[in-house]
Amino acid sequence: MLVAARIVLTLRHPALVARFAMRLGYLPNPAAPSRYNELMLWRKIVDRNPLFVTLTDKLAAKAYIRAACPELPIPETLWCGRRPEDLPADLLSDKVVVKPNHGCAMNIFVSEGRPGRAAIVRKARRWLGTLRAAQWRMGLLADRSRALHRREA
């Protein structure tokens, strides 16, 4: 039975399975995940828990955690916007982290005005191209904003 489920899930989501195999070097088993990355793939294609959507959205996750654990310190969001060009230059003179709302491993650590605003805007524009319609949660976030968070010293 699991073999049939594996085949069906693989055929229904060929792009996700192919990208997984290219990045990790093996074919996943989305029907019975045994590794962390397989579980994340399973969540993308099977798990429709709305809390998963909330917790993968940085701004929504901060609001959720703030409501659930008000005593927990959470970095202040200094700016949110839809266009990297609108990023206020004066914020970039402090120690801050620029990151998109929709993904992970995309961070720019700014200190003493470096990297420059033009480089940050250029990189943030590239981040906009990483949204993938194949990932159902990303479709909900495709038009969401970027966030700039103060980095703890």
Buried (B, 14 or more C-beta within 10 A) or exposed (E): EEEEBBEEBBEEBEEBBEBBEEEEEEEBBBBEBEEEEBBEBBBBBEBEEEEBBBBBBBBBBBEBBEEEEEEEEEEEBBBBBEEBEEBEEEBBEEEBBBBBBBBEEBEBEBEEEEBEBEEBBEBBEEBBEEBBEEBBBBEBBEEBBBBBBBBEE
